[in-house]
Amino acid sequence: MSIQANYGTMELNLMQLQNQYLEFMRSVYREEFLDEQFAQLQKLQDDSNPDFVGEVVSLFFEDSEKLLNNLSTALQQQFVDFKQVDAHVHQFKGSSSSIGAYRVKNACCTFRSYCEERNFEGCVKCLQLVTREYYLLKNKLETLLRLEHQILRAGGTVPLH
């Protein structure tokens, strides 16, 4: 294979990756995993801070895992402190909102209403919902970051959606 043909194949692969990325981003927004706040985060990433979004997402993952563990522990106590549970949910809602995690944030809103009502069963169901939404989002964000890295490794730029 000639160098020119090889270059053309690399360019084609890069275009396919970029198209795959754009289609994936459209689906993530269409399915409301992310909202406009995430797009704002992406705009803050530039050559001087090329892994900004990845760093923010990693911090979100770390905080979320801790909060989910704290919520699970708090709801397993013999006497549930609903104010403590609500404080954890409030923190999770804030971090979800700041990263643009639309569905997680909405699940936290519902969770908080059950905390206010001191509804144990509702809180347990909401913990399951929040956990499910978080792990669905985590999977989407990991895929998104993987696609971004593949595009950059191929010498391309990540397209704006």
Secondary structure, 3 states (H helix, E strand, C coil): CCHHHHHHHHHHHHHHHHHHHHHHHHHHHHCCCECHHHHHHHHHCECCECCHHHHHHHHHHHHHHHHHHHHHHHHCCCCCCHHHHHHHHHHHHHHHHHHCEHHHHHHHHHHHHHHHHCCHHHHHHHHHHHHHHHHHHHHHHHHHHHHHHHHHHCCCCCCCC
